[in-house]
Amino acid sequence: MKNATMTVRMSPEIKDRLNKLANATHRTKSYILNQAINQYLNAHEWQVLEIEKAVKYTDNPEAEWVEHEDMKAKWEAKLEC
């Protein structure tokens, strides 16, 4: 698969840090950025998917709702145990 090109704007400080890290690790800046973006996506992508699922669930007329105070009391009772 052919790699795609993307332009990224960053502060001079971040660019300098990236250059230093690339030199110190004998890696390309592209490699480091790809690794960083992949790690970011792995950490955050699932959140968006779960939020989308939750929104779909709440739009369902059969969704069950719990009052905030009831749920809060339930969790506070668990903490006391």
TIGUVO-589335 format. One record per residue (C-alpha): z, x, y. Coordinates in steps of 0.5 Angstrom, whole numbers, plus 2048, in hexadecimal, padded with zeros to 3 digits. Layout:
N
+-----+-----+-----+
|  c3 |  c1 |  c2 |
+-----+-----+-----+
|   Z |   X |   Y |
...
+-----+-----+-----+
***
This chain:
81
+-----+-----+-----+
|  c3 |  c1 |  c2 |
+-----+-----+-----+
| 800 | 800 | 800 |
| 7FE | 803 | 807 |
| 804 | 804 | 80C |
| 804 | 800 | 812 |
| 805 | 803 | 819 |
| 80A | 800 | 81E |
| 80C | 802 | 825 |
| 813 | 802 | 826 |
| 816 | 803 | 82D |
| 81D | 807 | 82D |
| 822 | 80A | 832 |
| 821 | 811 | 833 |
| 828 | 813 | 830 |
| 826 | 80F | 82A |
| 81F | 813 | 829 |
| 823 | 819 | 82A |
| 828 | 817 | 825 |
| 822 | 815 | 820 |
| 81E | 81C | 821 |
| 825 | 820 | 820 |
| 826 | 81C | 81A |
| 81F | 81D | 817 |
| 81F | 824 | 818 |
| 826 | 825 | 815 |
| 824 | 821 | 80F |
| 81D | 824 | 80E |
| 81A | 81D | 80E |
| 815 | 819 | 813 |
| 817 | 815 | 818 |
| 813 | 80F | 815 |
| 817 | 810 | 80E |
| 81E | 810 | 812 |
| 81C | 80A | 816 |
| 819 | 806 | 80F |
| 820 | 808 | 80C |
| 824 | 805 | 812 |
| 820 | 7FF | 812 |
| 820 | 7FD | 80B |
| 827 | 7FE | 80B |
| 828 | 7F9 | 811 |
| 824 | 7F4 | 80E |
| 828 | 7F5 | 807 |
| 82E | 7F4 | 80B |
| 82C | 7EE | 80F |
| 826 | 7EA | 80C |
| 82A | 7E6 | 808 |
| 82E | 7E3 | 80D |
| 828 | 7E0 | 810 |
| 826 | 7DD | 80A |
| 82D | 7DB | 808 |
| 82D | 7D7 | 80F |
| 827 | 7D4 | 80E |
| 829 | 7D1 | 807 |
| 82F | 7CF | 80B |
| 82B | 7CB | 810 |
| 827 | 7C8 | 80B |
| 82D | 7C6 | 807 |
| 831 | 7C3 | 80E |
| 82A | 7BF | 80F |
| 82B | 7BC | 808 |
| 82E | 7B4 | 809 |
| 832 | 7B6 | 802 |
| 835 | 7BC | 805 |
| 83D | 7BC | 805 |
| 841 | 7BD | 80B |
| 848 | 7C0 | 80C |
| 84C | 7BF | 813 |
| 84D | 7C6 | 816 |
| 855 | 7C5 | 816 |
| 855 | 7C3 | 80F |
| 851 | 7C9 | 80D |
| 855 | 7CE | 811 |
| 85C | 7CB | 80E |
| 859 | 7CC | 807 |
| 858 | 7D3 | 809 |
| 85E | 7D4 | 80C |
| 862 | 7D1 | 806 |
| 85E | 7D7 | 802 |
| 861 | 7DC | 806 |
| 868 | 7DA | 805 |
| 868 | 7DB | 7FE |
+-----+-----+-----+
***
